Amino acid sequence: MEREKWLVGHDHPNIVKMIDSGVEPETKNHFLVMELLDGPNLSKALNAVSAAAMPSLVAQLASAAEYLESRGLAHRDIKPANIVVVENMSRLVLLDFGVLRPVGEKGLTDNGGTPLFVGTNQYASPEFALRQEEDTPDGWRAVTFYQIGAVIHDLIMKRPLFGNHTGVPARLAQAVQNEVPAILSTEAPPYLVTLAQNCLVKSPKARLQMVSWDNFRQPADRQDRALELQERIRQRAAAARVRQSEATKYEASTSSGESQILHSVGGIIRDILRGIGLDDPPLPRRIVYVVTDPRSGIRTDFEPLAEVGLPEGLSICFLTEVLDEKSRVVALDAGSSSCKEGAEWHPPELNRLYTGTVDQKAIEEAVSLYVFGSVDSAQQRSISSASSATEGR
């Protein structure tokens, strides 16, 4: 009860309100007064939560956990049974702070110096289940991300994480440490599927590389950005087509020797690069080929074609790194330049496009958006160069 008292008087809308606490004079019993919530427990209401409601509820849960972190606290037992949904499934409230813990507080242990397990094994991250978590803000954030990911899993799959192993403790322990849960849905927002997969990776280090608090906030409609870039490219291509004709032809080449994961990601990237911009908006012909130095990746060279506003062509290089082979976690970086560069060119500066499990839709979206953005930037540079040349005459 002493731990719950740390939150008396808080004002976060997604954390149960702690109204008062004290000791009853006659019985000497300790008491804690909390708000009465008129709503079901999330573990019993999974089927009632629509796909449309999921983004807001996930964002609210993350907001509550981030608030606790800002006060130097870790909940340690986030799970559907400790969440109530109210106001017609539109508001989520986190409760049960019996194992709440100040982060990094020296001298504080859970059992006289022995780090016994507290919380719920089924929803514990692998490192927390073994009590090998780091008692730092990053260490507890990794645990929190995992537990929020487990809640997202249950929302999407409409069943408890590792629910088929709960009857046998040894099997559940093995599942927590080794089993990668499948998360598949045709109804849930794709970004939530990816987010849940990223949160549930076994390695806390990889988890923190892939997930930040921003990932839990409802994303802006990235499709609008892609459409905006496509329209700008289309307009510039139409304007340039009346002045120039096409130039050098290119051929495609292939390579081998990629690992299974790198080959899988490379195949996704190659398919996107070979098909993007074949009709609307039109992009030049291109070669697509494998590069292996400094990292495994895919490069594409768009031929110089002033008709579409790319008189110097465009080279784009996508480099992939496997961060966690067991969980199939990868990092995808990219860089671009004009085709003036030689065959040995590698991007001097890289942009991190994606970090997460091998998710075809997410990788396709990241690659497509980067290609359109790179073409847009190259066209702008071409227009600026042409204007400068005209002014210098």
C-alpha positions as CSV (number, residue, x, y, z in Angstrom):
1,M,0.0,0.0,0.0
2,E,2.9,2.3,0.6
3,R,3.7,2.2,-3.1
4,E,0.2,3.2,-4.2
5,K,0.4,6.2,-1.8
6,W,3.2,7.6,-4.0
7,L,0.5,8.4,-6.6
8,V,-2.0,10.1,-4.3
9,G,-3.1,13.4,-5.9
10,H,-1.8,12.7,-9.4
11,D,-3.9,14.0,-12.3
12,H,-3.3,11.7,-15.2
13,P,-6.5,10.7,-17.0
14,N,-5.4,7.1,-17.7
15,I,-4.2,6.2,-14.2
16,V,-6.7,5.4,-11.5
17,K,-7.1,8.3,-9.1
18,M,-5.7,7.9,-5.6
19,I,-8.0,10.1,-3.5
20,D,-6.7,9.6,0.0
21,S,-4.7,7.2,2.3
22,G,-4.1,6.8,6.0
23,V,-4.7,4.6,9.1
24,E,-8.1,4.0,10.6
25,P,-7.8,5.2,14.3
26,E,-9.8,2.4,15.9
27,T,-8.7,-0.7,13.9
28,K,-5.3,0.6,13.0
29,N,-5.9,-0.8,9.5
30,H,-4.2,1.1,6.6
31,F,-6.6,2.2,3.9
32,L,-6.4,3.7,0.4
33,V,-9.3,5.4,-1.3
34,M,-9.5,5.2,-5.1
35,E,-12.0,6.3,-7.6
36,L,-14.8,3.9,-8.6
37,L,-14.6,2.9,-12.3
38,D,-17.7,1.9,-14.1
39,G,-16.3,-0.3,-16.8
40,P,-15.1,-3.8,-17.6
41,N,-11.7,-5.3,-17.1
42,L,-9.8,-5.4,-20.4
43,S,-9.0,-9.1,-20.0
44,K,-12.7,-9.8,-20.1
45,A,-13.5,-7.2,-22.8
46,L,-11.0,-8.0,-25.6
47,N,-13.7,-9.0,-28.0
48,A,-15.6,-5.8,-27.4
49,V,-12.7,-3.6,-28.5
50,S,-13.0,-2.7,-32.1
51,A,-10.0,-2.2,-34.4
52,A,-10.9,1.5,-34.7
53,A,-10.6,1.9,-31.0
54,M,-7.2,0.2,-30.6
55,P,-4.9,3.1,-31.6
56,S,-6.4,5.5,-29.0
57,L,-6.4,2.9,-26.2
58,V,-2.8,1.9,-27.0
59,A,-1.7,5.6,-27.0
60,Q,-3.5,6.1,-23.6
61,L,-1.8,3.1,-22.1
62,A,1.6,4.3,-23.2
63,S,0.8,7.8,-22.0
64,A,0.1,6.4,-18.5
65,A,3.3,4.4,-18.5
66,E,5.4,7.3,-19.8
67,Y,3.9,9.5,-17.0
68,L,5.0,7.0,-14.4
69,E,8.5,7.0,-16.0
70,S,8.6,10.8,-15.8
71,R,8.1,10.4,-12.0
72,G,10.9,7.8,-11.8
73,L,8.5,4.9,-11.3
74,A,8.0,1.5,-13.1
75,H,4.7,-0.2,-12.9
76,R,6.1,-3.7,-13.6
77,D,2.8,-5.5,-14.0
78,I,1.1,-4.0,-17.0
79,K,-1.4,-6.5,-18.4
80,P,-5.1,-6.6,-19.5
81,A,-6.3,-7.7,-16.0
82,N,-4.8,-4.4,-14.6
83,I,-6.6,-2.2,-17.1
84,V,-10.2,-1.0,-17.1
85,V,-12.0,0.5,-20.1
86,V,-14.7,3.1,-19.5
87,E,-16.8,5.6,-21.4
88,N,-18.0,3.1,-24.0
89,M,-14.5,1.6,-24.6
90,S,-13.1,5.1,-25.4
91,R,-10.9,5.6,-22.3
92,L,-8.4,3.3,-20.7
93,V,-7.4,3.4,-17.0
94,L,-4.3,1.6,-15.6
95,L,-4.6,0.4,-12.0
96,D,-3.0,-2.1,-9.5
97,F,0.2,-0.4,-8.3
98,G,1.1,-3.0,-5.7
99,V,4.5,-3.7,-7.3
100,L,5.2,-0.1,-8.3
101,R,8.9,0.6,-8.0
102,P,11.1,3.7,-8.0
103,V,13.8,3.4,-10.7
104,G,17.4,3.0,-9.5
105,E,16.6,3.7,-5.8
106,K,19.6,2.4,-3.9
107,G,18.9,0.1,-1.0
108,L,15.4,-0.8,-2.2
109,T,14.9,-4.5,-2.9
110,D,11.8,-6.6,-3.3
111,N,12.6,-9.1,-0.5
112,G,15.4,-8.1,1.8
113,G,18.1,-8.1,-0.8
114,T,16.9,-11.0,-2.9
115,P,15.4,-10.0,-6.3
116,L,12.5,-12.4,-6.3
117,F,10.0,-12.3,-9.2
118,V,7.1,-9.9,-8.8
119,G,4.3,-9.3,-11.3
120,T,2.8,-11.8,-13.8
121,N,5.0,-14.4,-15.5
122,Q,2.7,-14.6,-18.6
123,Y,3.3,-10.9,-19.3
124,A,6.9,-10.5,-18.1
125,S,9.7,-9.8,-20.5
126,P,12.3,-12.5,-20.7
127,E,14.9,-10.5,-18.7
128,F,12.3,-9.5,-16.0
129,A,11.1,-13.1,-15.6
130,L,14.7,-14.0,-14.7
131,R,15.2,-10.8,-12.7
132,Q,18.1,-9.8,-15.0
133,E,16.6,-6.4,-15.9
134,E,18.8,-3.3,-15.5
135,D,17.6,-1.1,-12.7
136,T,17.9,2.0,-14.9
137,P,15.4,4.1,-16.8
138,D,16.3,2.3,-20.0
139,G,16.1,-1.1,-18.4
140,W,12.7,-0.6,-16.9
141,R,11.5,1.1,-20.2
142,A,12.4,-2.1,-22.0
143,V,10.3,-4.1,-19.6
144,T,7.4,-1.6,-19.9
145,F,7.5,-1.7,-23.7
146,Y,7.4,-5.5,-23.7
147,Q,4.3,-5.5,-21.4
148,I,2.5,-2.8,-23.5
149,G,3.3,-5.0,-26.5
150,A,1.7,-7.9,-24.8
151,V,-1.4,-5.9,-24.2
152,I,-1.4,-4.9,-27.9
153,H,-1.0,-8.6,-28.8
154,D,-4.1,-9.5,-26.8
155,L,-6.1,-6.6,-28.3
156,I,-5.2,-7.7,-31.8
157,M,-5.4,-11.5,-31.4
158,K,-8.4,-11.4,-28.9
159,R,-6.7,-13.9,-26.7
160,P,-4.0,-13.9,-23.9
161,L,-0.3,-14.0,-24.8
162,F,1.0,-17.5,-24.4
163,G,-2.4,-18.6,-23.2
164,N,-1.9,-22.2,-24.3
165,H,1.0,-22.5,-21.9
166,T,-0.4,-21.1,-18.7
167,G,-1.4,-24.5,-17.3
168,V,2.2,-25.8,-17.1
169,P,4.6,-23.3,-15.4
170,A,7.7,-24.9,-17.1
171,R,6.1,-24.6,-20.5
172,L,5.2,-21.0,-19.8
173,A,8.7,-20.1,-18.7
174,Q,10.1,-21.7,-21.9
175,A,7.6,-19.8,-24.0
176,V,8.5,-16.5,-22.4
177,Q,12.2,-17.0,-23.1
178,N,12.0,-18.7,-26.5
179,E,8.7,-18.5,-28.3
180,V,8.1,-15.7,-30.8
181,P,4.3,-15.1,-30.8
182,A,2.6,-14.8,-34.2
183,I,0.6,-11.6,-34.6
184,L,-1.6,-11.6,-37.7
185,S,-4.7,-9.5,-38.5
186,T,-6.5,-8.2,-41.5
187,E,-8.5,-5.7,-39.3
188,A,-6.1,-4.1,-36.9
189,P,-4.0,-1.1,-38.1
190,P,-0.8,-2.5,-39.6
191,Y,1.4,-0.2,-37.5
192,L,0.0,-1.8,-34.3
193,V,0.9,-5.3,-35.6
194,T,4.4,-4.2,-36.3
195,L,4.6,-2.3,-33.0
196,A,3.5,-5.4,-31.0
197,Q,6.1,-7.6,-32.8
198,N,8.8,-5.1,-32.0
199,C,7.8,-4.7,-28.4
200,L,7.8,-8.5,-27.9
201,V,11.4,-9.2,-29.1
202,K,13.4,-11.2,-26.6
203,S,16.4,-8.9,-26.4
204,P,15.8,-5.7,-24.3
205,K,18.6,-4.0,-26.2
206,A,17.0,-4.7,-29.6
207,R,13.6,-3.7,-28.2
208,L,14.9,-0.2,-27.3
209,Q,16.5,0.2,-30.7
210,M,13.2,-0.4,-32.4
211,V,10.7,1.2,-30.1
212,S,10.3,4.7,-28.6
213,W,7.4,6.4,-26.8
214,D,6.6,8.1,-30.1
215,N,5.8,4.8,-31.7
216,F,2.7,4.4,-29.5
217,R,1.2,7.7,-30.5
218,Q,-1.4,7.6,-33.3
219,P,0.6,8.2,-36.5
220,A,-0.3,10.9,-39.0
221,D,-1.6,9.6,-42.3
222,R,1.7,8.8,-44.0
223,Q,-0.2,7.9,-47.1
224,D,-1.0,11.6,-47.5
225,R,2.7,12.4,-47.6
226,A,3.4,9.7,-50.2
227,L,0.5,11.0,-52.4
228,E,1.8,14.6,-52.1
229,L,5.3,13.5,-53.2
230,Q,3.9,11.5,-56.1
231,E,1.9,14.4,-57.3
232,R,4.9,16.8,-57.2
233,I,7.0,14.3,-59.1
234,R,4.2,13.8,-61.6
235,Q,3.9,17.5,-62.3
236,R,7.6,18.1,-62.7
237,A,7.9,15.1,-65.0
238,A,5.2,16.5,-67.2
239,A,6.8,19.9,-67.3
240,A,10.2,18.4,-68.2
241,R,9.0,16.0,-70.8
242,V,8.5,18.6,-73.4
243,R,12.1,19.7,-73.4
244,Q,14.2,16.5,-73.3
245,S,14.4,12.9,-74.6
246,E,15.5,9.7,-72.8
247,A,19.2,8.8,-72.5
248,T,21.4,5.8,-71.5
249,K,20.0,2.3,-71.1
250,Y,20.8,0.3,-68.1
251,E,20.8,-3.4,-67.3
252,A,20.0,-5.2,-64.1
253,S,22.4,-7.6,-62.3
254,T,22.0,-9.9,-59.4
255,S,24.2,-11.4,-56.6
256,S,24.1,-14.2,-54.1
257,G,25.4,-15.2,-50.8
258,E,22.9,-13.4,-48.6
259,S,21.7,-14.9,-45.3
260,Q,18.1,-16.0,-45.1
261,I,17.0,-12.8,-43.3
262,L,19.0,-10.5,-45.6
263,H,17.7,-12.3,-48.6
264,S,14.1,-11.9,-47.5
265,V,14.5,-8.2,-46.9
266,G,16.5,-7.8,-50.1
267,G,13.8,-9.5,-52.0
268,I,11.1,-7.1,-50.7
269,I,13.3,-4.1,-51.5
270,R,14.1,-5.3,-55.0
271,D,10.5,-5.9,-55.9
272,I,9.6,-2.4,-54.8
273,L,12.5,-0.8,-56.7
274,R,11.7,-2.7,-59.9
275,G,8.0,-1.8,-59.9
276,I,7.9,1.7,-58.5
277,G,7.2,4.6,-60.9
278,L,6.6,2.4,-64.0
279,D,3.4,4.3,-64.7
280,D,2.2,7.0,-62.4
281,P,4.2,9.0,-61.5
282,P,6.7,8.0,-64.2
283,L,10.3,7.4,-63.1
284,P,13.3,6.6,-65.4
285,R,14.4,3.1,-66.1
286,R,16.8,1.7,-63.5
287,I,19.1,-1.1,-62.6
288,V,18.7,-2.8,-59.3
289,Y,21.6,-4.8,-57.8
290,V,23.1,-6.2,-54.6
291,V,25.9,-4.5,-52.7
292,T,27.9,-6.1,-50.0
293,D,30.3,-3.4,-48.8
294,P,30.1,-2.0,-46.1
295,R,26.9,-3.9,-45.4
296,S,24.6,-6.1,-47.3
297,G,22.1,-4.1,-49.2
298,I,20.3,-3.2,-52.5
299,R,21.2,-0.3,-54.8
300,T,19.3,1.2,-57.6
301,D,20.5,3.6,-60.3
302,F,17.9,5.6,-62.1
303,E,19.1,6.6,-65.5
304,P,19.7,10.4,-66.2
305,L,16.5,11.6,-67.8
306,A,15.7,15.3,-68.0
307,E,12.1,14.4,-69.2
308,V,11.2,13.7,-65.6
309,G,13.4,16.3,-64.0
310,L,16.3,14.0,-63.3
311,P,19.1,15.2,-65.7
312,E,21.8,13.7,-63.5
313,G,19.9,10.5,-62.6
314,L,19.6,9.2,-59.1
315,S,21.4,6.5,-57.1
316,I,19.7,5.1,-53.9
317,C,21.3,2.6,-51.6
318,F,19.4,0.6,-49.0
319,L,21.6,-1.2,-46.4
320,T,20.3,-3.9,-44.1
321,E,21.7,-5.1,-40.8
322,V,20.4,-8.0,-38.7
323,L,20.0,-6.8,-35.1
324,D,18.5,-9.9,-33.6
325,E,18.5,-13.1,-35.7
326,K,16.3,-15.1,-33.3
327,S,13.5,-12.5,-33.4
328,R,14.2,-11.6,-37.1
329,V,14.9,-7.9,-36.1
330,V,16.5,-5.7,-38.8
331,A,17.6,-2.2,-39.3
332,L,17.2,-0.6,-42.7
333,D,19.2,2.5,-43.6
334,A,19.3,4.4,-46.9
335,G,21.2,7.2,-48.7
336,S,21.0,8.8,-52.1
337,S,23.0,10.9,-54.6
338,S,23.1,11.8,-58.3
339,C,24.4,9.1,-60.8
340,K,27.6,11.1,-61.2
341,E,29.0,8.9,-58.6
342,G,30.8,5.7,-59.7
343,A,29.9,2.1,-59.2
344,E,31.9,2.0,-55.9
345,W,29.8,4.9,-54.4
346,H,28.4,4.3,-50.9
347,P,26.2,6.9,-49.2
348,P,28.3,9.2,-47.0
349,E,25.2,9.8,-44.8
350,L,22.5,7.3,-43.9
351,N,19.0,7.8,-42.8
352,R,17.4,5.2,-40.5
353,L,14.2,4.2,-42.3
354,Y,13.0,1.2,-40.3
355,T,13.9,-0.9,-37.3
356,G,11.8,-3.9,-36.5
357,T,10.9,-7.4,-37.3
358,V,10.8,-8.4,-41.0
359,D,7.4,-7.0,-41.9
360,Q,6.8,-6.8,-45.6
361,K,4.2,-4.0,-45.6
362,A,6.2,-1.8,-43.2
363,I,9.4,-2.2,-45.3
364,E,7.5,-1.6,-48.5
365,E,6.1,1.6,-47.1
366,A,9.4,2.8,-45.8
367,V,11.2,2.1,-49.1
368,S,8.5,3.7,-51.3
369,L,8.4,6.8,-49.2
370,Y,12.1,7.2,-49.3
371,V,12.3,6.7,-53.1
372,F,9.6,9.4,-53.6
373,G,11.3,11.7,-51.1
374,S,14.7,11.2,-52.8
375,V,13.2,11.9,-56.3
376,D,11.5,15.0,-54.9
377,S,14.8,16.3,-53.5
378,A,16.7,15.6,-56.7
379,Q,14.1,17.4,-58.8
380,Q,14.4,20.4,-56.5
381,R,18.1,20.4,-56.8
382,S,17.8,20.2,-60.6
383,I,15.4,23.2,-60.6
384,S,17.7,25.2,-58.4
385,S,20.7,24.4,-60.6
386,A,18.9,25.4,-63.7
387,S,17.7,28.7,-62.1
388,S,21.3,29.5,-61.0
389,A,22.6,28.8,-64.5
390,T,20.0,31.0,-66.1
391,E,20.7,33.9,-63.7
392,G,24.5,33.6,-64.4
393,R,24.0,34.2,-68.1
